[in-house]
Amino acid sequence: MNEPVIGAVCTSRAGHDKGRAFVVVGIHDENHVLLSDGETRKIARPKKKKLMHLHFEPQKADEIAKKLADGKEILDADVRKALQLYGYNIG
C-alpha cells in the first residue's frame, strides 16, 4: 500500500460514509489518517479513518497540501472547492 500524503484525495470504502470523498489533512499513525470534506467533517474536527477503508484517487489537492506544509490556516470552503474541482459532489 502506498504511503498516504497530506492533500491526497480519497473515497471511503467502508462505514456509514461509504462512497464519500475526502482530503487527507493529517497523518495520525501508520494505519490511520485524518480526513476532512469541508461539509460533514470540518477541518476543526477531522475524521480518523483506517487506511484499509480508503481508496486513494490519483488526484492531489496541491493547494491544501502547500498551505498545511507552510502552517497556514485552511478553510472548510477550500476543501469543498478542491473536491468540487476534481468532480466530487459534496452535500
C-alpha positions in Angstrom: 0.0 0.0 0.0 1.3 3.5 -0.8 2.2 5.8 1.9 -0.6 8.4 2.4 0.3 12.0 1.8 -1.3 15.2 3.0 -3.6 16.6 0.4 -4.4 13.3 -1.2 -8.0 12.8 -2.4 -9.6 9.6 -1.3 -13.0 7.9 -1.1 -14.3 5.8 1.7 -14.8 2.1 1.1 -16.4 1.2 4.4 -18.6 2.7 7.1 -21.6 5.0 7.1 -19.7 7.4 4.9 -19.0 4.8 2.2 -18.5 6.4 -1.2 -17.9 9.9 0.2 -14.8 11.9 -1.0 -12.3 13.3 1.5 -9.0 15.1 1.5 -6.2 13.9 3.8 -5.4 16.7 6.2 -3.2 14.8 8.6 -1.4 11.6 9.4 -2.4 10.1 12.7 -0.2 7.0 12.8 1.0 4.3 10.3 -2.6 2.9 10.0 -4.8 6.0 10.3 -5.2 9.3 8.6 -7.2 12.4 9.4 -9.8 13.3 6.7 -12.0 16.3 6.0 -14.6 17.0 3.4 -15.4 20.6 4.5 -19.1 19.7 4.9 -19.9 16.9 7.4 -16.3 16.6 8.6 -14.9 20.1 9.1 -11.2 21.0 9.4 -11.7 21.7 13.1 -12.8 18.0 13.7 -11.3 15.8 11.1 -12.3 12.1 10.8 -9.8 9.5 11.8 -10.1 6.6 9.4 -8.1 3.4 8.8 -6.1 3.3 5.6 -7.6 -0.1 4.7 -11.0 1.5 4.5 -9.9 4.1 1.9 -9.4 4.2 -1.8 -6.8 6.8 -2.8 -7.5 8.6 -6.0 -4.8 9.7 -8.4 -5.6 13.4 -7.8 -4.0 15.5 -5.1 -5.2 18.8 -3.7 -1.8 20.6 -4.0 -3.1 23.9 -2.7 -4.3 22.4 0.5 -1.1 20.4 0.9 1.0 23.5 0.4 -1.0 25.6 2.9 -0.7 22.8 5.5 3.0 22.4 4.9 3.5 26.2 5.3 1.4 26.2 8.5 -1.2 28.5 7.0 -4.9 28.2 8.0 -7.2 26.4 5.6 -10.9 26.8 5.5 -13.7 24.3 5.0 -14.5 26.2 1.8 -11.0 25.4 0.5 -11.6 21.7 1.0 -15.0 21.8 -0.6 -13.6 23.8 -3.6 -10.8 21.3 -4.1 -13.1 18.3 -4.1 -15.5 20.0 -6.5 -12.6 20.9 -8.8 -12.0 17.1 -9.2 -15.7 16.4 -9.8 -16.7 15.1 -6.4 -20.2 16.2 -5.3 -20.3 17.5 -1.7 -23.5 17.6 0.3 
